[in-house]
Amino acid sequence: MKPTKKVLLFDFVMGLWAVVIGSWNASPSLDGSTVLLVGLGTFGRASIAHVSEHELTSAALDDEFVGIGLLIVIPFAMVLGLVLLPPAFATVLSELLIGAGIGLVGYRFDFGVRREVPDGRVEQAMSEPSV
């Protein structure tokens, strides 16, 4: 599989997964706090993706701590929080998770479909083992 196609597929699946898991406990009402939390999650995730692909040096991207933290620990902690936290906190976390999924899908649509995937992300995808 081509590296750019691999990046698009992986990021779209991860973003949609976050929206589905977040929808599990999210508030069904569309009040101001829900919109604010989803917006914060969207902005935060898109910002993290932009900084990691455009502004960090390749040495920082290669750091295992950064990769493990962004790709494994934070999402795992959020999903674990959905199960362990009281319902009010789980609702907040769910809405942030929905926003994070939307932010990732939106960012990857911009830098993947509309424009080319940044070179650093393509190189990272080439170095990852194929499944």
C-alpha positions, 0 to 999 in steps of 0.5 A, spaced: 500 500 500 502 506 498 504 511 504 499 516 503 494 511 502 496 508 508 496 515 512 489 517 509 486 510 511 489 510 518 487 517 520 480 516 517 479 510 521 482 513 527 478 519 527 471 515 526 473 511 531 473 516 536 467 519 534 463 513 535 466 511 541 465 518 544 458 518 541 457 512 546 456 517 552 455 524 549 450 528 551 444 528 546 442 535 547 446 540 543 447 546 548 452 551 548 457 547 553 456 541 548 458 545 542 464 548 546 467 541 548 466 538 541 469 545 538 475 545 543 476 537 542 476 539 534 481 545 535 486 541 540 486 535 535 487 539 529 492 543 532 496 537 535 496 534 528 499 540 525 504 542 530 507 534 529 507 534 522 509 541 520 513 545 526 516 539 530 523 537 528 524 530 525 528 528 531 522 530 536 517 526 531 522 520 532 522 520 539 518 514 542 515 518 548 512 523 543 509 517 539 507 513 544 504 519 548 500 521 542 498 515 539 497 510 545 496 513 552 492 519 551 486 515 547 487 509 552 486 514 558 480 517 555 477 511 553 478 508 560 476 515 563 469 513 559 468 507 563 471 509 570 469 516 571 462 518 574 457 520 568 458 527 568 465 527 567 464 521 562 460 526 558 465 531 558 470 526 556 466 523 550 464 530 547 472 532 547 473 525 544 468 526 538 471 533 537 478 530 537 475 525 532 472 530 527 479 534 528 483 528 526 478 527 520 478 534 518 485 535 518 487 529 514 482 531 509 485 538 508 492 535 508 491 529 505 485 530 500 485 537 498 493 538 499 498 533 499 500 529 506 506 532 509 513 529 507 514 527 515 508 524 515 509 520 509 516 518 511 513 516 518 508 511 514 513 508 510 517 506 516 511 503 520 510 496 519 505 493 514 499 490 517 
